[in-house]
Amino acid sequence: MGGNFDNAGEVSSNIKTVLKQIGLPKDVIRKAALVAYESEINIVSYARKGMIRLRVVPESIMIEAIDEGQGIPDIEQAMQPGFSTANQKIREMGFGAGMGLCNIKSFSDVFHISSEVGKGTHLRMIIRASSAVLNS
Amino acid sequence: MDLESIVKALNLKVRSGEDKLKAEIRGGYTGDLLSDVMANSKEGDVWITRQVHQNIVAVASLKEHAGIILVHGNEPAKDTLEKAVKGGVPIMVSDLPGFEVIGRLYALMSKTG
């Protein structure tokens, strides 16, 4: 639920547990945990409510973050490292450094973002599992 | 090097995770921006920060840090401590400023390898 930082990170923690149980390579889990965490924090920080969907197939993990909220007027600007619209309260906790979306993008193999002002934002990330298996 | 040696050498006050002090420390990371810590710290790191709110426990446990050192006498918030106890995440407190904690820790870890 948006605005509630008390349990922020719990969804990501559950996702990590599931991925560990599946037995995916550490590197893949590390990427997925980061992508899930940053998405979760974005929902808590900026949306009214949202969900994180995880889909795992042998070749890849897909994480989707779908929220109902203010949306992003200028996606290009939002993707700039350091750009943030976070309020003081969020920044005091060490969030809102303008790194979230950039980190999500750099830790994903496929990154897709769409947003509608006043409605919400939809992120879709894919992390390849097979290439990581070969590399590890 | 394990957490227990660091606790002794730096005279840290242990606030949670007393049973995890035998954990091997692989390295360290310092930062107060959670995105930075999420992206750049590694498993087995000891995390040095001045953030005291409960989200540090989520970050440390997601990243599988060996533990968290709070600097400059900053104590964990009540709900932070509750989460850390529940999740078995060691939180240690130093009265020294961050610069000194990191300096001493770095010297100690470089010496012992």
gemmi code that builds the backbone of each chain (N, CA, C; Angstrom):
import gemmi

chains = {
    "A": [
        ("MET", (0.849, -1.196, 0.000), (0.000, 0.000, 0.000), (0.886, 1.250, 0.000)),
        ("GLY", (0.515, 2.222, -0.807), (1.312, 3.437, -0.902), (1.427, 4.159, 0.433)),
        ("GLY", (2.587, 4.746, 0.682), (2.784, 5.567, 1.858), (3.162, 4.815, 3.124)),
        ("ASN", (3.043, 3.515, 3.115), (3.372, 2.755, 4.315), (4.767, 2.130, 4.191)),
        ("PHE", (5.713, 2.734, 4.900), (7.095, 2.265, 4.810), (7.397, 1.149, 5.813)),
        ("ASP", (6.420, 0.869, 6.694), (6.687, -0.085, 7.784), (7.094, -1.457, 7.265)),
        ("ASN", (6.411, -1.899, 6.226), (6.705, -3.241, 5.720), (7.406, -3.220, 4.369)),
        ("ALA", (7.958, -2.061, 4.025), (8.647, -1.952, 2.741), (9.792, -2.941, 2.689)),
        ("GLY", (9.845, -3.708, 1.631), (10.903, -4.710, 1.490), (10.391, -6.119, 1.698)),
        ("GLU", (9.194, -6.225, 2.259), (8.675, -7.563, 2.566), (8.332, -8.353, 1.306)),
        ("VAL", (7.740, -7.670, 0.324), (7.401, -8.343, -0.936), (8.678, -8.854, -1.613)),
        ("SER", (9.699, -7.999, -1.618), (10.969, -8.383, -2.242), (11.591, -9.557, -1.508)),
        ("SER", (11.445, -9.531, -0.201), (11.994, -10.611, 0.607), (11.297, -11.935, 0.282)),
        ("ASN", (9.979, -11.868, 0.109), (9.227, -13.074, -0.273), (9.654, -13.574, -1.644)),
        ("ILE", (9.829, -12.631, -2.568), (10.252, -12.989, -3.925), (11.614, -13.680, -3.874)),
        ("LYS", (12.497, -13.125, -3.070), (13.842, -13.704, -2.949), (13.773, -15.133, -2.396)),
        ("THR", (12.923, -15.309, -1.393), (12.769, -16.644, -0.795), (12.289, -17.652, -1.835)),
        ("VAL", (11.282, -17.247, -2.610), (10.746, -18.141, -3.643), (11.834, -18.502, -4.662)),
        ("LEU", (12.582, -17.490, -5.108), (13.612, -17.728, -6.121), (14.719, -18.630, -5.593)),
        ("LYS", (15.002, -18.498, -4.307), (16.010, -19.362, -3.679), (15.523, -20.805, -3.633)),
        ("GLN", (14.231, -20.944, -3.309), (13.656, -22.291, -3.244), (13.702, -22.973, -4.610)),
        ("ILE", (13.491, -22.167, -5.646), (13.553, -22.718, -7.007), (14.989, -23.145, -7.316)),
        ("GLY", (15.944, -22.493, -6.659), (17.341, -22.874, -6.850), (18.016, -22.144, -7.999)),
        ("LEU", (17.571, -20.926, -8.258), (18.198, -20.140, -9.333), (19.594, -19.677, -8.907)),
        ("PRO", (20.454, -19.358, -9.888), (21.809, -18.903, -9.545), (21.765, -17.622, -8.703)),
        ("LYS", (22.756, -17.505, -7.845), (22.827, -16.368, -6.915), (22.779, -15.022, -7.618)),
        ("ASP", (23.483, -14.938, -8.722), (23.568, -13.679, -9.438), (22.189, -13.231, -9.953)),
        ("VAL", (21.420, -14.201, -10.400), (20.072, -13.915, -10.908), (19.176, -13.457, -9.745)),
        ("ILE", (19.303, -14.139, -8.630), (18.498, -13.779, -7.457), (18.869, -12.379, -6.968)),
        ("ARG", (20.164, -12.090, -6.991), (20.647, -10.773, -6.548), (20.022, -9.661, -7.411)),
        ("LYS", (20.021, -9.872, -8.722), (19.423, -8.887, -9.633), (17.925, -8.757, -9.383)),
        ("ALA", (17.257, -9.914, -9.268), (15.797, -9.894, -9.093), (15.416, -9.215, -7.782)),
        ("ALA", (16.203, -9.460, -6.728), (15.899, -8.855, -5.425), (16.017, -7.339, -5.508)),
        ("LEU", (17.033, -6.867, -6.203), (17.196, -5.418, -6.337), (16.049, -4.806, -7.144)),
        ("VAL", (15.745, -5.441, -8.262), (14.681, -4.936, -9.138), (13.346, -4.907, -8.374)),
        ("ALA", (13.076, -5.973, -7.628), (11.834, -6.032, -6.859), (11.826, -4.981, -5.757)),
        ("TYR", (12.949, -4.836, -5.081), (13.011, -3.899, -3.964), (12.802, -2.462, -4.419)),
        ("GLU", (13.507, -2.064, -5.455), (13.371, -0.686, -5.933), (11.942, -0.422, -6.439)),
        ("SER", (11.344, -1.429, -7.083), (9.970, -1.278, -7.564), (9.016, -1.119, -6.390)),
        ("GLU", (9.273, -1.932, -5.374), (8.430, -1.888, -4.178), (8.529, -0.521, -3.497)),
        ("ILE", (9.749, -0.014, -3.377), (9.946, 1.287, -2.733), (9.284, 2.393, -3.556)),
        ("ASN", (9.340, 2.290, -4.875), (8.672, 3.285, -5.711), (7.170, 3.294, -5.464)),
        ("ILE", (6.589, 2.106, -5.345), (5.145, 2.026, -5.094), (4.813, 2.642, -3.733)),
        ("VAL", (5.594, 2.279, -2.735), (5.359, 2.806, -1.382), (5.547, 4.328, -1.358)),
        ("SER", (6.535, 4.811, -2.111), (6.850, 6.238, -2.077), (5.871, 7.092, -2.879)),
        ("TYR", (5.407, 6.576, -4.002), (4.703, 7.473, -4.925), (3.284, 7.064, -5.301)),
        ("ALA", (2.905, 5.809, -5.044), (1.597, 5.368, -5.546), (0.564, 5.247, -4.429)),
        ("ARG", (-0.687, 5.207, -4.833), (-1.759, 4.952, -3.857), (-1.753, 3.484, -3.486)),
        ("LYS", (-1.690, 2.672, -4.498), (-1.531, 1.241, -4.249), (-0.912, 0.581, -5.478)),
        ("GLY", (-0.433, -0.606, -5.276), (0.215, -1.260, -6.403), (0.472, -2.716, -6.113)),
        ("MET", (0.906, -3.408, -7.154), (1.221, -4.823, -6.968), (2.512, -5.176, -7.705)),
        ("ILE", (3.135, -6.212, -7.216), (4.329, -6.721, -7.894), (4.041, -8.152, -8.301)),
        ("ARG", (4.222, -8.409, -9.576), (3.910, -9.733, -10.111), (5.215, -10.417, -10.530)),
        ("LEU", (5.342, -11.648, -10.142), (6.553, -12.401, -10.473), (6.177, -13.591, -11.328)),
        ("ARG", (6.892, -13.737, -12.423), (6.656, -14.920, -13.255), (8.014, -15.559, -13.567)),
        ("VAL", (8.116, -16.827, -13.298), (9.393, -17.507, -13.532), (9.205, -18.605, -14.551)),
        ("VAL", (9.985, -18.547, -15.610), (10.036, -19.641, -16.584), (11.502, -20.096, -16.610)),
        ("PRO", (11.805, -21.256, -17.168), (13.186, -21.733, -17.096), (14.230, -20.738, -17.617)),
        ("GLU", (13.847, -19.961, -18.633), (14.834, -19.071, -19.251), (14.968, -17.733, -18.537)),
        ("SER", (13.911, -17.314, -17.854), (13.955, -15.955, -17.309), (12.964, -15.719, -16.172)),
        ("ILE", (13.204, -14.593, -15.515), (12.276, -14.127, -14.481), (11.654, -12.841, -14.999)),
        ("MET", (10.336, -12.739, -14.877), (9.711, -11.468, -15.231), (9.125, -10.854, -13.968)),
        ("ILE", (9.466, -9.608, -13.721), (8.906, -8.891, -12.583), (8.143, -7.696, -13.128)),
        ("GLU", (6.884, -7.599, -12.714), (6.083, -6.449, -13.124), (5.662, -5.672, -11.895)),
        ("ALA", (5.748, -4.350, -11.976), (5.270, -3.493, -10.901), (4.186, -2.609, -11.486)),
        ("ILE", (2.975, -2.810, -11.012), (1.832, -2.091, -11.568), (1.191, -1.282, -10.446)),
        ("ASP", (1.122, 0.024, -10.634), (0.528, 0.815, -9.557), (-0.563, 1.754, -10.033)),
        ("GLU", (-1.392, 2.133, -9.081), (-2.385, 3.190, -9.289), (-1.869, 4.389, -8.527)),
        ("GLY", (-1.632, 5.475, -9.244), (-1.071, 6.633, -8.547), (-0.952, 7.826, -9.465)),
        ("GLN", (-0.006, 8.678, -9.126), (0.125, 9.949, -9.842), (0.698, 9.788, -11.249)),
        ("GLY", (1.410, 8.689, -11.490), (2.026, 8.528, -12.796), (3.251, 9.416, -12.968)),
        ("ILE", (3.935, 9.245, -14.086), (5.163, 10.018, -14.336), (4.953, 10.876, -15.581)),
        ("PRO", (4.989, 12.209, -15.435), (4.736, 13.086, -16.582), (5.837, 12.983, -17.645)),
        ("ASP", (7.080, 12.904, -17.207), (8.199, 12.890, -18.150), (9.122, 11.716, -17.814)),
        ("ILE", (8.933, 10.621, -18.541), (9.676, 9.397, -18.217), (11.177, 9.581, -18.439)),
        ("GLU", (11.513, 10.297, -19.511), (12.934, 10.513, -19.809), (13.639, 11.216, -18.647)),
        ("GLN", (12.939, 12.201, -18.099), (13.484, 12.948, -16.960), (13.579, 12.044, -15.721)),
        ("ALA", (12.533, 11.233, -15.520), (12.513, 10.340, -14.356), (13.628, 9.310, -14.408)),
        ("MET", (14.063, 8.995, -15.629), (15.125, 7.994, -15.797), (16.523, 8.590, -15.581)),
        ("GLN", (16.607, 9.913, -15.504), (17.907, 10.563, -15.298), (18.433, 10.230, -13.904)),
        ("PRO", (19.696, 9.760, -13.803), (20.241, 9.499, -12.472), (20.218, 10.771, -11.628)),
        ("GLY", (19.719, 10.661, -10.420), (19.704, 11.817, -9.518), (18.418, 12.616, -9.551)),
        ("PHE", (17.583, 12.387, -10.583), (16.317, 13.125, -10.611), (15.311, 12.447, -9.700)),
        ("SER", (14.683, 13.228, -8.834), (13.703, 12.660, -7.925), (12.672, 13.707, -7.539)),
        ("THR", (11.438, 13.252, -7.335), (10.397, 14.164, -6.853), (10.044, 13.829, -5.400)),
        ("ALA", (10.909, 13.044, -4.755), (10.618, 12.601, -3.385), (10.548, 13.773, -2.414)),
        ("ASN", (9.646, 13.674, -1.458), (9.552, 14.724, -0.442), (10.626, 14.535, 0.633)),
        ("GLN", (10.688, 15.496, 1.531), (11.730, 15.504, 2.561), (11.695, 14.255, 3.439)),
        ("LYS", (10.482, 13.840, 3.769), (10.323, 12.681, 4.665), (10.944, 11.419, 4.033)),
        ("ILE", (10.678, 11.254, 2.747), (11.220, 10.098, 2.032), (12.740, 10.182, 1.953)),
        ("ARG", (13.239, 11.383, 1.688), (14.692, 11.571, 1.553), (15.425, 11.346, 2.874)),
        ("GLU", (14.787, 11.749, 3.960), (15.428, 11.572, 5.270), (15.691, 10.103, 5.580)),
        ("MET", (14.863, 9.242, 5.009), (15.053, 7.816, 5.265), (16.112, 7.206, 4.339)),
        ("GLY", (16.652, 8.022, 3.461), (17.688, 7.503, 2.565), (17.135, 6.994, 1.246)),
        ("PHE", (15.844, 7.282, 1.024), (15.258, 6.973, -0.285), (15.250, 8.261, -1.110)),
        ("GLY", (14.708, 8.165, -2.326), (14.520, 9.379, -3.114), (15.813, 10.010, -3.586)),
        ("ALA", (16.823, 9.168, -3.829), (18.096, 9.703, -4.298), (18.143, 9.796, -5.820)),
        ("GLY", (17.042, 9.410, -6.450), (17.007, 9.465, -7.911), (17.803, 8.347, -8.558)),
        ("MET", (17.909, 7.233, -7.856), (18.682, 6.110, -8.379), (17.814, 4.894, -8.692)),
        ("GLY", (16.589, 4.890, -8.195), (15.748, 3.702, -8.261), (15.532, 3.169, -9.671)),
        ("LEU", (14.956, 4.005, -10.531), (14.648, 3.544, -11.894), (15.913, 3.187, -12.665)),
        ("CYS", (16.988, 3.980, -12.463), (18.253, 3.678, -13.155), (18.780, 2.323, -12.717)),
        ("ASN", (18.706, 2.082, -11.407), (19.178, 0.789, -10.902), (18.349, -0.362, -11.460)),
        ("ILE", (17.042, -0.167, -11.498), (16.168, -1.222, -12.022), (16.573, -1.533, -13.459)),
        ("LYS", (16.771, -0.463, -14.236), (17.127, -0.653, -15.641), (18.480, -1.359, -15.782)),
        ("SER", (19.441, -0.930, -14.995), (20.779, -1.516, -15.181), (20.873, -2.951, -14.663)),
        ("PHE", (19.999, -3.332, -13.753), (20.029, -4.714, -13.253), (19.096, -5.648, -14.027)),
        ("SER", (18.356, -5.091, -15.012), (17.442, -5.920, -15.805), (18.037, -6.166, -17.189)),
        ("ASP", (17.645, -7.266, -17.798), (18.066, -7.507, -19.181), (17.101, -6.843, -20.150)),
        ("VAL", (15.826, -6.815, -19.765), (14.838, -6.086, -20.553), (14.084, -5.181, -19.586)),
        ("PHE", (13.934, -3.917, -19.975), (13.252, -2.964, -19.112), (12.228, -2.200, -19.925)),
        ("HIS", (10.993, -2.206, -19.444), (9.962, -1.465, -20.145), (9.161, -0.648, -19.148)),
        ("ILE", (8.954, 0.612, -19.466), (8.184, 1.460, -18.555), (7.111, 2.207, -19.331)),
        ("SER", (5.903, 2.228, -18.777), (4.869, 3.084, -19.348), (4.119, 3.724, -18.188)),
        ("SER", (3.617, 4.910, -18.438), (2.969, 5.619, -17.345), (1.932, 6.591, -17.876)),
        ("GLU", (0.892, 6.756, -17.103), (-0.138, 7.719, -17.475), (-0.388, 8.626, -16.272)),
        ("VAL", (-0.258, 9.932, -16.512), (-0.417, 10.878, -15.411), (-1.820, 10.759, -14.803)),
        ("GLY", (-1.853, 10.676, -13.493), (-3.131, 10.580, -12.786), (-3.663, 9.159, -12.694)),
        ("LYS", (-3.047, 8.244, -13.426), (-3.540, 6.859, -13.402), (-2.546, 5.907, -12.744)),
        ("GLY", (-1.338, 5.894, -13.252), (-0.352, 5.000, -12.648), (0.780, 4.632, -13.583)),
        ("THR", (1.612, 3.759, -13.076), (2.829, 3.377, -13.788), (2.937, 1.859, -13.867)),
        ("HIS", (3.469, 1.399, -14.985), (3.632, -0.036, -15.201), (5.081, -0.304, -15.601)),
        ("LEU", (5.763, -1.068, -14.774), (7.134, -1.454, -15.098), (7.154, -2.937, -15.422)),
        ("ARG", (7.927, -3.299, -16.427), (8.063, -4.723, -16.754), (9.547, -5.018, -16.978)),
        ("MET", (10.069, -5.910, -16.161), (11.495, -6.226, -16.242), (11.695, -7.721, -16.462)),
        ("ILE", (12.681, -8.032, -17.280), (13.023, -9.437, -17.473), (14.495, -9.628, -17.113)),
        ("ILE", (14.733, -10.644, -16.334), (16.108, -11.004, -15.989), (16.342, -12.408, -16.530)),
        ("ARG", (17.333, -12.539, -17.363), (17.588, -13.852, -17.964), (18.214, -14.795, -16.952)),
        ("ALA", (17.712, -15.989, -16.932), (18.257, -16.977, -15.998), (19.262, -17.884, -16.692)),
        ("SER", (19.035, -18.139, -17.973), (19.865, -19.129, -18.661), (21.292, -18.645, -18.878)),
        ("SER", (21.463, -17.374, -19.274), (22.811, -16.874, -19.532), (23.612, -16.864, -18.238)),
        ("ALA", (22.894, -16.561, -17.141), (23.585, -16.520, -15.853), (24.057, -17.910, -15.459)),
        ("VAL", (23.272, -18.910, -15.832), (23.680, -20.279, -15.512), (24.985, -20.605, -16.229)),
        ("LEU", (25.049, -20.183, -17.487), (26.247, -20.452, -18.274), (27.467, -19.722, -17.719)),
        ("ASN", (27.218, -18.505, -17.219), (28.343, -17.695, -16.741), (28.820, -18.059, -15.344)),
        ("SER", (27.947, -18.686, -14.571), (28.322, -18.873, -13.163), (29.083, -20.172, -12.935)),
    ],
    "B": [
        ("MET", (37.842, -12.754, 9.092), (37.520, -12.057, 10.348), (36.017, -12.132, 10.598)),
        ("ASP", (35.665, -12.374, 11.875), (34.230, -12.438, 12.174), (33.764, -11.174, 12.913)),
        ("LEU", (32.449, -11.061, 13.048), (31.879, -9.866, 13.674), (32.356, -9.703, 15.108)),
        ("GLU", (32.503, -10.836, 15.789), (32.885, -10.781, 17.196), (34.220, -10.048, 17.395)),
        ("SER", (35.182, -10.312, 16.514), (36.494, -9.650, 16.630), (36.344, -8.148, 16.443)),
        ("ILE", (35.442, -7.769, 15.522), (35.231, -6.341, 15.265), (34.559, -5.669, 16.458)),
        ("VAL", (33.596, -6.391, 17.017), (32.890, -5.864, 18.195), (33.896, -5.570, 19.301)),
        ("LYS", (34.828, -6.510, 19.507), (35.845, -6.342, 20.561), (36.800, -5.203, 20.224)),
        ("ALA", (37.317, -5.230, 19.011), (38.342, -4.256, 18.627), (37.817, -2.823, 18.619)),
        ("LEU", (36.571, -2.649, 18.204), (36.021, -1.295, 18.108), (35.094, -0.956, 19.276)),
        ("ASN", (35.020, -1.889, 20.206), (34.193, -1.677, 21.386), (32.743, -1.327, 21.015)),
        ("LEU", (32.168, -2.148, 20.140), (30.807, -1.883, 19.667), (29.784, -2.431, 20.659)),
        ("LYS", (28.641, -1.757, 20.718), (27.545, -2.265, 21.544), (26.612, -3.076, 20.645)),
        ("VAL", (26.395, -4.321, 21.008), (25.561, -5.186, 20.176), (24.106, -5.045, 20.606)),
        ("ARG", (23.248, -4.695, 19.642), (21.839, -4.468, 19.962), (20.931, -5.600, 19.490)),
        ("SER", (21.402, -6.384, 18.541), (20.602, -7.525, 18.066), (21.520, -8.526, 17.377)),
        ("GLY", (20.992, -9.716, 17.151), (21.732, -10.740, 16.408), (22.964, -11.255, 17.127)),
        ("GLU", (22.905, -11.294, 18.464), (24.059, -11.756, 19.267), (24.537, -13.147, 18.833)),
        ("ASP", (23.599, -13.960, 18.348), (23.963, -15.334, 17.977), (24.591, -15.423, 16.582)),
        ("LYS", (24.686, -14.269, 15.897), (25.241, -14.295, 14.533), (26.636, -13.677, 14.479)),
        ("LEU", (27.254, -13.476, 15.640), (28.521, -12.745, 15.662), (29.708, -13.571, 15.154)),
        ("LYS", (29.475, -14.860, 14.962), (30.549, -15.706, 14.431), (30.602, -15.606, 12.897)),
        ("ALA", (29.647, -14.891, 12.348), (29.582, -14.780, 10.887), (30.844, -14.137, 10.331)),
        ("GLU", (31.320, -14.713, 9.260), (32.521, -14.224, 8.598), (32.196, -12.946, 7.818)),
        ("ILE", (33.038, -11.945, 7.958), (32.843, -10.709, 7.199), (33.702, -10.761, 5.952)),
        ("ARG", (33.071, -10.523, 4.820), (33.825, -10.602, 3.559), (34.322, -9.230, 3.110)),
        ("GLY", (33.650, -8.195, 3.588), (34.049, -6.848, 3.180), (33.175, -5.845, 3.883)),
        ("GLY", (33.233, -4.612, 3.437), (32.419, -3.591, 4.070), (31.854, -2.637, 3.045)),
        ("TYR", (30.763, -1.990, 3.414), (30.212, -0.949, 2.549), (29.639, 0.138, 3.424)),
        ("THR", (29.794, 1.380, 2.974), (29.232, 2.466, 3.751), (28.351, 3.340, 2.876)),
        ("GLY", (27.214, 3.752, 3.417), (26.311, 4.610, 2.665), (25.013, 4.808, 3.416)),
        ("ASP", (24.415, 5.953, 3.181), (23.127, 6.260, 3.811), (22.000, 6.292, 2.788)),
        ("LEU", (22.360, 6.190, 1.506), (21.331, 6.131, 0.463), (21.037, 4.662, 0.191)),
        ("LEU", (19.797, 4.265, 0.422), (19.484, 2.839, 0.373), (19.633, 2.261, -1.031)),
        ("SER", (19.338, 3.039, -2.052), (19.499, 2.549, -3.431), (20.962, 2.258, -3.735)),
        ("ASP", (21.831, 3.107, -3.211), (23.267, 2.927, -3.408), (23.716, 1.635, -2.734)),
        ("VAL", (23.255, 1.436, -1.526), (23.641, 0.235, -0.775), (23.075, -1.018, -1.457)),
        ("MET", (21.828, -0.922, -1.916), (21.207, -2.056, -2.612), (22.012, -2.430, -3.861)),
        ("ALA", (22.447, -1.411, -4.599), (23.102, -1.682, -5.883), (24.562, -2.108, -5.718)),
        ("ASN", (25.248, -1.586, -4.708), (26.701, -1.748, -4.689), (27.294, -2.578, -3.562)),
        ("SER", (26.537, -2.815, -2.512), (27.117, -3.625, -1.431), (27.002, -5.096, -1.801)),
        ("LYS", (27.741, -5.921, -1.067), (27.772, -7.343, -1.404), (27.403, -8.201, -0.204)),
        ("GLU", (27.069, -9.435, -0.531), (26.768, -10.412, 0.501), (27.975, -10.560, 1.438)),
        ("GLY", (27.702, -10.618, 2.733), (28.789, -10.799, 3.691), (29.470, -9.506, 4.107)),
        ("ASP", (29.045, -8.384, 3.529), (29.593, -7.075, 3.926), (29.070, -6.680, 5.299)),
        ("VAL", (29.876, -5.895, 5.996), (29.325, -5.206, 7.146), (28.969, -3.805, 6.635)),
        ("TRP", (27.753, -3.377, 6.949), (27.247, -2.100, 6.406), (27.338, -1.032, 7.484)),
        ("ILE", (28.030, 0.052, 7.155), (28.203, 1.150, 8.105), (27.314, 2.307, 7.669)),
        ("THR", (26.438, 2.737, 8.550), (25.476, 3.782, 8.181), (25.044, 4.583, 9.396)),
        ("ARG", (24.371, 5.688, 9.126), (23.777, 6.438, 10.224), (22.235, 6.387, 10.174)),
        ("GLN", (21.725, 5.663, 9.185), (20.271, 5.488, 9.108), (19.819, 4.545, 10.219)),
        ("VAL", (18.745, 4.877, 10.890), (18.331, 4.038, 12.024), (16.922, 3.462, 11.851)),
        ("HIS", (16.232, 3.829, 10.767), (14.838, 3.389, 10.635), (14.764, 1.948, 10.130)),
        ("GLN", (13.574, 1.379, 10.241), (13.424, -0.066, 10.068), (13.768, -0.583, 8.674)),
        ("ASN", (13.774, 0.290, 7.674), (14.073, -0.202, 6.327), (15.511, -0.692, 6.169)),
        ("ILE", (16.393, -0.304, 7.095), (17.777, -0.795, 6.989), (17.827, -2.313, 7.209)),
        ("VAL", (16.890, -2.821, 7.998), (16.878, -4.265, 8.257), (16.491, -5.015, 6.980)),
        ("ALA", (15.516, -4.465, 6.255), (15.096, -5.080, 4.991), (16.255, -5.097, 3.998)),
        ("VAL", (16.972, -3.988, 3.917), (18.100, -3.912, 2.977), (19.198, -4.902, 3.381)),
        ("ALA", (19.561, -4.895, 4.653), (20.631, -5.788, 5.122), (20.255, -7.247, 4.931)),
        ("SER", (18.975, -7.547, 5.124), (18.631, -8.955, 4.994), (18.485, -9.363, 3.530)),
        ("LEU", (17.985, -8.458, 2.686), (17.932, -8.760, 1.240), (19.341, -8.950, 0.669)),
        ("LYS", (20.266, -8.129, 1.124), (21.629, -8.197, 0.600), (22.483, -9.217, 1.353)),
        ("GLU", (21.898, -9.813, 2.374), (22.617, -10.795, 3.214), (23.924, -10.241, 3.756)),
        ("HIS", (23.832, -9.034, 4.322), (24.986, -8.451, 4.994), (25.286, -9.235, 6.270)),
        ("ALA", (26.562, -9.182, 6.676), (26.939, -9.835, 7.937), (26.321, -9.082, 9.111)),
        ("GLY", (26.212, -7.765, 8.970), (25.626, -6.967, 10.042), (25.651, -5.489, 9.703)),
        ("ILE", (25.043, -4.699, 10.603), (24.984, -3.243, 10.398), (25.681, -2.564, 11.576)),
        ("ILE", (26.549, -1.593, 11.268), (27.126, -0.771, 12.339), (26.552, 0.637, 12.223)),
        ("LEU", (25.908, 1.086, 13.287), (25.387, 2.450, 13.331), (26.450, 3.329, 13.993)),
        ("VAL", (26.708, 4.469, 13.381), (27.817, 5.302, 13.844), (27.334, 6.490, 14.673)),
        ("HIS", (28.306, 7.117, 15.312), (28.093, 8.342, 16.075), (27.043, 8.179, 17.180)),
        ("GLY", (27.006, 7.002, 17.760), (26.092, 6.763, 18.878), (24.622, 6.673, 18.496)),
        ("ASN", (24.338, 6.589, 17.198), (22.935, 6.469, 16.772), (22.387, 5.095, 17.149)),
        ("GLU", (21.289, 5.105, 17.857), (20.659, 3.850, 18.264), (19.583, 3.473, 17.251)),
        ("PRO", (19.356, 2.154, 17.049), (18.271, 1.763, 16.142), (16.921, 2.202, 16.705)),
        ("ALA", (16.004, 2.602, 15.837), (14.642, 2.940, 16.279), (14.008, 1.670, 16.849)),
        ("LYS", (12.960, 1.855, 17.635), (12.344, 0.721, 18.334), (11.877, -0.358, 17.351)),
        ("ASP", (11.173, 0.077, 16.293), (10.671, -0.925, 15.334), (11.813, -1.544, 14.506)),
        ("THR", (12.899, -0.785, 14.372), (14.076, -1.330, 13.680), (14.638, -2.494, 14.484)),
        ("LEU", (14.761, -2.259, 15.774), (15.321, -3.269, 16.668), (14.437, -4.518, 16.687)),
        ("GLU", (13.125, -4.288, 16.756), (12.193, -5.427, 16.754), (12.381, -6.279, 15.499)),
        ("LYS", (12.473, -5.586, 14.351), (12.641, -6.319, 13.083), (13.979, -7.043, 13.036)),
        ("ALA", (15.012, -6.390, 13.558), (16.354, -6.979, 13.525), (16.427, -8.215, 14.410)),
        ("VAL", (15.779, -8.151, 15.562), (15.763, -9.293, 16.478), (15.026, -10.444, 15.809)),
        ("LYS", (13.870, -10.118, 15.235), (13.045, -11.130, 14.572), (13.769, -11.754, 13.374)),
        ("GLY", (14.434, -10.916, 12.602), (15.098, -11.404, 11.390), (16.522, -11.893, 11.633)),
        ("GLY", (16.986, -11.784, 12.874), (18.347, -12.230, 13.179), (19.420, -11.425, 12.453)),
        ("VAL", (19.206, -10.117, 12.363), (20.200, -9.244, 11.717), (20.994, -8.519, 12.814)),
        ("PRO", (22.319, -8.742, 12.878), (23.096, -8.058, 13.905), (23.162, -6.544, 13.671)),
        ("ILE", (22.790, -5.792, 14.705), (22.976, -4.337, 14.671), (23.919, -3.974, 15.810)),
        ("MET", (24.972, -3.247, 15.454), (25.953, -2.824, 16.438), (26.063, -1.314, 16.414)),
        ("VAL", (26.379, -0.736, 17.567), (26.447, 0.717, 17.662), (27.844, 1.140, 18.098)),
        ("SER", (28.350, 2.172, 17.424), (29.627, 2.765, 17.830), (29.406, 4.228, 18.195)),
        ("ASP", (30.125, 4.695, 19.219), (30.022, 6.108, 19.576), (30.865, 6.977, 18.647)),
        ("LEU", (31.772, 6.342, 17.925), (32.672, 7.106, 17.056), (31.957, 7.596, 15.800)),
        ("PRO", (32.432, 8.703, 15.226), (31.888, 9.157, 13.938), (32.232, 8.161, 12.829)),
        ("GLY", (31.450, 8.184, 11.755), (31.619, 7.229, 10.663), (33.044, 7.148, 10.128)),
        ("PHE", (33.674, 8.280, 9.967), (35.029, 8.326, 9.394), (35.990, 7.466, 10.213)),
        ("GLU", (35.863, 7.588, 11.521), (36.769, 6.834, 12.393), (36.434, 5.350, 12.422)),
        ("VAL", (35.141, 5.043, 12.446), (34.730, 3.633, 12.439), (35.277, 2.948, 11.191)),
        ("ILE", (35.066, 3.601, 10.060), (35.490, 3.014, 8.780), (37.009, 2.901, 8.726)),
        ("GLY", (37.714, 3.927, 9.171), (39.173, 3.921, 9.167), (39.730, 2.767, 9.984)),
        ("ARG", (39.205, 2.621, 11.181), (39.693, 1.549, 12.059), (39.372, 0.174, 11.494)),
        ("LEU", (38.163, 0.062, 10.986), (37.713, -1.211, 10.429), (38.564, -1.604, 9.217)),
        ("TYR", (38.829, -0.620, 8.396), (39.613, -0.873, 7.178), (41.021, -1.341, 7.551)),
        ("ALA", (41.619, -0.647, 8.523), (42.971, -1.000, 8.958), (42.989, -2.426, 9.514)),
        ("LEU", (41.988, -2.717, 10.318), (41.873, -4.035, 10.955), (41.721, -5.141, 9.918)),
        ("MET", (40.843, -4.882, 8.942), (40.554, -5.910, 7.948), (41.703, -6.076, 6.956)),
        ("SER", (42.433, -5.000, 6.673), (43.566, -5.120, 5.748), (44.694, -5.895, 6.413)),
        ("LYS", (44.816, -5.716, 7.715), (45.889, -6.370, 8.459), (45.679, -7.888, 8.526)),
        ("THR", (44.411, -8.245, 8.822), (44.150, -9.671, 9.038), (43.727, -10.388, 7.753)),
        ("GLY", (43.378, -9.624, 6.757), (43.003, -10.191, 5.466), (41.631, -10.770, 5.433)),
    ],
}
model = gemmi.Model(1)
for chain_id, residues in chains.items():
    chain = gemmi.Chain(chain_id)
    for i, (resn, *xyz) in enumerate(residues, 1):
        res = gemmi.Residue()
        res.name, res.seqid = resn, gemmi.SeqId(i, " ")
        for name, pos in zip(("N", "CA", "C"), xyz):
            atom = gemmi.Atom()
            atom.name, atom.element = name, gemmi.Element(name[0])
            atom.pos, atom.b_iso = gemmi.Position(*pos), 0.0
            res.add_atom(atom)
        chain.add_residue(res)
    model.add_chain(chain)
structure = gemmi.Structure()
structure.add_model(model)
structure.setup_entities()
